[in-house]
């Protein structure tokens, strides 16, 4: 059985996915705090948030957190699937010790 693809090695490792999630989550928390602080102080907000009330701002950031969780979960599942597929192909393509060739 021949593999129908050749692994490039460019797939992200589980640790890098988890690390990226942590950085993204911390950035989102900081951005949320900044936006809400500016809103409460009556300062100008980025154009995207113009006209939003505090409740709408909160809902927006809850949705952002959910999306980050979904995307990270998908990346983790994809990486795990790739690991399993590579392991399977390595086992299938590995010559057996007692096999006669020729």
BELBEL-V877442 format. One record per pair of residues at least 24 apart in sequence whose ideal C-beta (glycine too) atoms are under 8 Angstrom apart, sorted by sequence separation. I is the first residue (numbers start at 1). GAP is how many residues later the second one is. D is the distance in Angstrom with one decimal. If there is no record, write none. Layout:
i | gap | d
I | GAP | D
I | GAP | D
This chain:
i | gap | d
35 | 26 | 7.8
32 | 29 | 4.5
32 | 32 | 8.0
28 | 33 | 7.1
28 | 36 | 5.8
28 | 37 | 6.5
25 | 40 | 7.6
28 | 40 | 6.5
25 | 43 | 6.4
24 | 44 | 5.7
21 | 47 | 7.1
24 | 48 | 7.9
21 | 51 | 4.4
20 | 52 | 7.8
18 | 54 | 7.9
17 | 55 | 6.6
17 | 58 | 4.9
18 | 58 | 7.7
17 | 59 | 5.7
14 | 62 | 6.6
17 | 62 | 6.1
12 | 63 | 7.0
14 | 65 | 5.7
13 | 66 | 7.2
14 | 66 | 7.4
12 | 67 | 6.1
11 | 68 | 6.3
11 | 71 | 5.2
7 | 79 | 5.9
3 | 86 | 5.1
3 | 90 | 6.8
1 | 91 | 5.4
2 | 91 | 7.7
1 | 92 | 6.8
